[in-house]
Amino acid sequence: MPDTIAMSIQRDYLEKLYYFALKKTGSKHEAEDLAQDIASQALLSLANGSRPDDLSRWIWTIARNRYASWAKEKKRRSGTVSSEASLIAVPDGQATADDQLLLRENLSLLRRELSLLVTGYREIVVAYYFEGERLADIAARLDIPEGTVKRKLHECRKNIREGR
């Protein structure tokens, strides 16, 4: 049974896992590594006795969990963007090549994550984090309850953290 499941994973899911990883990472190289990591984790689980009832749901749960771990590790390695001030370019004479590379990578990741947000959510995130608007002001301007603004900010942070 595990051999047939492993063959099914190889036949039906490897390409889908690669495109999932490519969408999440934005890099062919990182997508290959992540897709391989997901498939390896699935095969390891099968070898350790896991018997999924619903293969599709099981494999995509592994994919989401491995991506979340990957994103968390990448964030830990690259540091976090803590404020808008850290996004401002430093004159070439003062920044090292590593600093410039890290800045470009952080900007690229930030733009990518913002572009993936639904317009209503993106407007709230930009107003709150980049324009420094207060929750009450955002709520009044958008004519929605302040609690809705808080909930949407919370959902955005959670989705970005989980890589959705």
N, C-alpha and C positions, 0 to 999 in steps of 0.2 A: 504493500500500500504506500509506504513512504516514497518508494521509487517512482510510482505512477504520479504521485503528487509533485515530486521533484521534476519529473519530465513535464508535467503540466505547467509548473512555474516557468521552466525554461521556454516552453513552446508558447505559452499564452501571456506571460507577464513581463519578461525581460525588456522588451522594447517599450512597453507601457511604463515600466518603472524608470527607464532611462528618460523618457519624455516628461514624466512627473518630476524627476530630479532636475532636469534641464530647466523646467519652468520655475522651480523653486530656487535654484542656484544662479541661473543666468550665465553659467559657464559650462562649456562642453567637457572640459577636463574634470571639474568638480562634479558634474552630473554623472560622468562615468564612474568616478569613485563612489559617489553616494548610491547609485543604482547597484553597483557591485556589493556594497556594504549591506544594502537592504536584502538582496538575494542571498548573500552569505548568512545573514541573520535568520532568514526563513529556513534555509537548508540546515543550519545548525539546530534550530528549534525542532525540525523534523527528526534529525538524528538523535536528539535528546528525548524523543518520545511524544512530541506534540502531535495531536491528531485533530486538525481543524474540521468543524462541521460545515462551515461556509468558507471555502477557500478564498474567494474574492474578498470578503470582509476581513478575513484573517490577514491576508497579504497586504491590504491597504492600511490596516492598523499598524502592522510592522513598519510600513513605509512612512507613515506619519510620525511614528515614534522615533524612527532612526533619523528622519529629517529634523525633528525637534532637538534631538541630541546633537546632531551635526551643527545646527544653527547656534545652539547654546555654546558649543565648543568654539565655533568660529568667532562668536561675539567675545568670548573670553580671551581668545588669542589676539584679536585686533583691537581690543579696548572698546569703550562705548563712546558715542557722541553725547556729551553731557549738556551742551548748550550751543546756541547759535554762534556764539563767539568762537567756538572751536571749529566751525565750518568756514570761517573767514580765511582766505588764502594769506599765507605769510610770504613776504617778499623773498625772491629766490636766494638772496645772499644770506638769509637767516634760517632757512629750512633745509634740513638734510634731504637727501633723495628718499630715505625711508619715510620721513614726515610727509613729503609730497605724495608719495605712493599711498600711504595710509589715508591721507586726506581725500585723494581721488576715489579710493575704494569706499570710504565712508559716505562720500557724496553720492556715489553711484548706488550704493545699497539704500540710502535714504530716498533718493529719487525713485528707485524701483518700488520700494515699499509704499511710498505715497501714491505712485501711479496705480497701484493695485487696489487702493481703497475706493469705495463707492464715493461719488461726488459729495454727498451730504456729510459723510464721515470725514472725508479729506478736508472739507471746508472748516469743520470743527477743530480738527487736529492742527491745521495751519494757524487758525485764529488763536488757539490756546497756546501752542508751543512756540510758534515762530513770531506771532504778532503780540503775544503777551496779553491777550484779551482775557478778562475775567469771565468765569462761567455764567454769571448773571447777565453780563453784557451780550455774550454769544446767544444765550437763550432768548433775550429780548429782541435781538436783531433778527434771529431766525424764527421768532414767534413759536417757540416750543418750550416745554417746561425745563427748568434747570436740571431736574433729575434725569431727563432724557439726554441732555448734553453730557452729564456725568457717566451715564450708562454707555453712551456711544464712545466716549474716550476710553472707558474701561475695556470695552469690546475690541477697540482698535489696538490697544496695548497688548491684550491677550492674543489676538490674531497675529500680530506682528511677531510676538515672542514665539508663538507656535509655528510660525511660517505659513499661515493660511492666506 
